C-alpha cells in the first residue's frame, strides 16, 4: 500500500470513527481553481458564485455548517491539481471537491477521488468521457459535444453549406471539431477546412487569412474563454471577415463582459450554450440577484459562475442525503437521481453517465437597452452528451 493511500484510509477512519460529531457539525468542501495566472478570472467567478450560494443558505446545508477551503492551482497544472486534491483529502479532511477548469487537471484528480471515495464536481472541463475515469467524478458544466452538435444542426437548418473549423489544440478543442464536423456533415454540409491553434497563440492574422482563402459561409471557433477567445474574435473583426460575408459561430467565447470591447462588429455572432444571462426565469433572476449581492450590482454571470452555483447545489443535496457524514458511495447514489430547476433551465443527472442532461440555447449577439448581450432565439431541449460512449 502506498504512503498516500494509507494516509487517505487513516484520514477516513479519523473522520468517520473519531470525529463523528465534528464532521456532522461542519462539512468541508475544497475548491480547486485558478486564482492567479492568465485564467484567474475563472477562480474569481467560481469563488463569487460559490460564496453567494452558501450565503443564500445561511452557511448551512440543513443542520450542517458548510466550510469552503480554496486552493489555487494557477492554471492548467495537473501535478499541482493532484497535490492540492491530496492535501484537501488528507490534511483538510474535505468531504467534497469542486472547481477544476481544465481537462488535464480533472484527469489528475481522478485517482484521488477514487481512492478517497470523495465526490469531485468538475466545473468547466469540456472533454467528453472523462467522468469514466472515476466513479466519483461529476460535472456541473457541459461538454463541447453537447453544444457543438446542436450548433451544427442549427447551421444546416439556417442554410449553411460550407463551414471552416478552428479550435484550440487540446482535448476540448479536438472534441469541438469532431462534434461539429460529425453533425454538420451528417446534415449534408461541407467542411471548408480545419485548423488547430496552439494554446499560446497571440497573433491570429495568418489564421484569419487561411479562413478567408477557404471562402466558407461560416467559421466555427472554439477557444478557452479568456485571452485566446478575445484575440480570435478581435482578429476576426479587424481582418474584416464579416465584411467578406463569413459569419462567426461560437459557444462560450462571447461573454457579455467582453462584448463592449468588440463594438458593433460583434453584432450578429451566433453561439450555442447551455446558459444565457438574459434568461427571465425565476431561478435565473434569483441567481443573478444573489450573485450581485455578493459581487456588486454590475456583475454579469457567465458559464463559470452558473457552473459553480450548480456544483454547490449538487453538493448540498449530497450533504442532505448523507446527513453530513462522509459517505461517498451514498452521496453518489443520491446524486444519480437528482433533477432541479437551475438558472440555466431544467437539469437532471444522467444515472448511467453521470453527465448533466440540459437545454442548449442558440443565441445571437444583439443590442438590448444599449448594451450587447447573447439573446436566445432557439432552444434544443434535454440534450445528453453525444460524445459519451455508453457500454
N, C-alpha and C positions, 0 to 999 in steps of 0.2 A: 504493500500500500504506500502511495506517495505521501510525502510530508504534508502537502496541501490537502489531499483527500482526508487524511487523518485529522487535520485542523477543522475541516468542514464538519466531519462527524462529531468531533468534540464540541464545536460551537452549537450544532444542532441539539445535542444532548443537553448542553447548558441551558439553551432557550426553552426546550420542552420540559426537561426534568427539574432543573434547578432554578428557573426563572419564570415559572408559570404565572405568578401574579403580575410580575413586571411586564411580561410580553402581552398579557391580556389588557393591561392598562395603557401601554404605549406600543403602537405598531410603527416600525421604522421602514421607510421607503427610500431607497437610493435612486438618485437621478444622475446618470452619466451623460454629459452633454458638452458641447464646445462653448465654454465661457471666455475663451481667449482665442486669438488667431483669426484668420480670414473668414471663418464661419461662426464667429461669436454671436452674430445676430440670431442663430438658431438657439443657442443657450439662453439668450435674453428672452425670446418669445416663449420658450419652453418653461422657463422659471416663472415668468409672469402668469401664464395660464395655470400652471401647477398651483401656485400660491393663491390665485383667485378662486380656484375650485375648493381648496382646503378652507379658505376664509369663508366662502359661502356656506360651508357646512360647519362653521364654528370650530374648525380644527379637529373635528371628531368624525369617525365613521361609526355610527351607532353610539355605543358607550365608550369606544376606544379612541384614545388620543392618537393622532397621526403626526409623526415627526418626519420631515423631509431632510435628507442628507445629500448635498450636492457634491459632485466630483467633476473636475474639469479635465476632459480628455484632449482638449486643444486642437480638434480637427480629426482627420482620418488617420488614427493611430491605433491599430489593432493591439499591439503589445501593451500599450498603456491602458486600453479599454479592459483587457483581461485582468491586468494588475489591479485596476480600480474595482472591478467586479469582485475579485477575490478579497480585497480589503473590506468592501461593503458586507460581504457574507461573513467573513471570519472575525474581523475586528469590530465592525459596526453592528453586526448581527441583524441585518435588514431581512425582512420577510418578502419584499418585492423590489424589483429594479425596473426603472423606466428610463426614457431618454433614447440614446443611440441614434445617430443621424446617418451613418454610412454602412453600406453592406459589409465591408471588411471588419468594422468594429462590432457589428451584430454577430458575425460568424465567430469572432474572437471570444465572445462571452457565452457561446452556446454550451460548451463543455462545463463551464461554471454553473450554468443554470441546471444542467442535468445532474451533476454530482451533488449540488447543494439542494436540489429539488426546490429551487426558488423561481417563481414565475418572473419572466423578463418580458416587458412590453416594449417593442421597438417602435419608436415614434415616427421614424422617417424612411429608413431604407426601402427603396422601391423595387428590389430584385425579387422575382417570384421564386418560390420553392425553398427559401431559407428557413422557414418555420419547421421544415422536416429535419433540420439539424439537431433539434432538441424537442422533446415533448413538453418542455416548459417555456417555449417561445411563443409569444403572441405579437400582434401588430395592431397599432391604433391609427395607422396612416393608410397607405394604399400602395399598389404596385403599378409599374409602368404598363403592364399588360391590361390592367383594369381601366386605365384612362386612354391609352393609345388605341385600343381596339374600337371603342365607341367613336373616337375622333375620326378614325379611318372610315368607319361606316358612314358617319355624317358627311365626310368629304365626298364620298361616292354619291350619296343621296343629293348633295348640293351641285352635282355635275362636274366635279373634279375628275380629270382624266390622267394627269401626269404630275407626280409629286417627287420632290427631291428630299432625301432624308439626311439630317445632320444631327449627330448626337455626341456627347462626351464619351471618350474612350475608357469606359469602365462598366461594370456589370449592369447597372440600371440603364445605361445608355445602349448597351447591346440588346437588352430586353425591349427598350423603346423602339429601336429599329426593327427588331424581329416581329414585334406585335403589330406595329403599323403596317409593315410590309405584308404580313400574312392576311390581315383583314382587308387591306385595300386591293391587293392583287386578287383575292378571293371574290371581291365585288366587281372585278373587271377592270380595275385601274392599272396603270403602268408606273414603274419606278424610274424616274429620270436619272437618278444617280444617288450614291450614298457616300458619306464621309464620317469618319470617326475623329474627333478632335481631342488632342491631349489636354488633360486637366489643368495644365499650367499655361494654356494659351492666353495671350493678352491681345494679340492683333489678329482680327478676323478678315482683313481685307482680301487676302488671297483666297480664302474660303468663299467669300461672297462672289468673287469673280468666277469661281467654279460653278456656283449655283446659277449665276447669270448666263453662262455659256450653255448650260443644260436646258435653259428656257422652259422650266416647268410652270404649271398653273399655280402650284403651292410649294413652299418649303416647310417641312415639318421639323421642328427643332426640339431637342431635349438637352438641357444643361442643368447642373445643380443650381438651385436658387441661390443667388448671391452674385459675386463678381463676374462669373462666367456668363450667366444669363444676361446681365446688364450689358456686358461687352458685345455679345452676339446681337442683341436687339438694336443697340446703338449703331453697330456696323451695318445692319440691315437697313436702318433708316438713313444713315449718312451716305451709303452707297447707292441709294435710290432704287432698290429692288422693287419697292411697292409701286413706284412710278413706272417701272418696266412691266407692270401687270403681274408680278409674282407676289402672291398673298402669303402671309405668315401664319402658320399653325403652331400652337404650343400647348403646354399643360400648366404647370405652376409658375412659369417664368415671368408672367405679367402681374406681379404683386402690385396691389394698389399703392403701396409705399414708393414704388419705383416709377409709376405711370406718369407722374407730373414731369419727371425729367425727360421723358421721351417726347413730350409735346403732342401736337396734333397728328404727327406721323404714326403714332401708335393706334390711332382710331381705326377700328375695323379688324384688329387682330383677333382671330378666333382661337379659343382654348377649350380644353376638356379637363375637368377636375371634379373631385368629389365634394367640393365646398365652394360656396360663394359668400363673401362677406355681406353682400347686398340682400341675402335671404331675409324675408319678412316673417319667418315662422316664430312662434313664441319661444321655442328653445334657443334659436339663434339670437333673438333680441335679449333674452336673459343672459346668455353667454357674453355678448358684446358689452352689456351693462356691467357685468361682474368684472370683465377684463379692464374696462375703462376706469372702474372704481379703484382698481389696483395699479394700473399703468398710466393713467391720465386720460382726459376726455377726448384726446385726438387719436388714441391708439386704434389702429385698424387691424383686426385679426388676420392671420394667414394660416397656411397649412400646418406650420409648426405649432401655433397656439391651439388650434382646434384638435390637433392630434394629442397634445399634452393634456388638454382638458378631458378628452375622452379616455385617455390612458388612466387618469385618476378615477374616472367613473368606474372603469373596469376593476381597478384595484379596490375601490370602496366596496364593490359588490363581492369581491373575493374575501375581503375582511369580514363582511357580514356573514358570508356563508361559512366561514371557519371560526366565527365568534372571536376573532382577533388572535387566534392561535396560529403557530407555524405549522401548516399542513398543506404543503404544495400539491399533493395529489387531490385533496378535497377542493382546494381552490380552483385547480384546473378543471375538475369535473363540473363545478358550478359555472365557470365562465363559458363552457361549451353550449349552454342553453340560454345565454344572455341575449336579450333584444331590448333596444331602447330608442327613444327619440333624441337623437344627437343634434347639435347645432347644424350639422351637415345634412340632416334628414333622417329617415328611418334606417337603423343599423341593426344587424344581428351578427353573431359569430357562427360561422360555418362549423358544425360539430365535427366534421371529418378533417378539414384542412386547418382549422383554427383561424383562417383568414376572415376579414370582415366582408359581409355582403352589404353593399351600399349603392346609392344612386350616383350616377356620373352626369354632370351638367355640362352642356355645350354653352359656352359664354362668348360674348363679343365685347371688346373694349369700346365703350361709349361714354359720352359726357353726360353726367346726371348732376343737376344742381351745381354746374360749374366745375365739376371735378370728374376725371376719368375713373371709371370702375369697370369691373368684369360683370356684365349683365347677362344673366341666364336667359336663354331663349328656347332651349330644348332639354329634355331630361330623358336619360336612359335609366330605367329603374332596376333596382335589385341586381346589380352586376356582381357576379362571382369572378374571382381571378381566373382569366382564361389561360394563364401561364402555368398553373399548378397541375402537375400530373398526379392523379389520384390512382393509387394502386389497389 
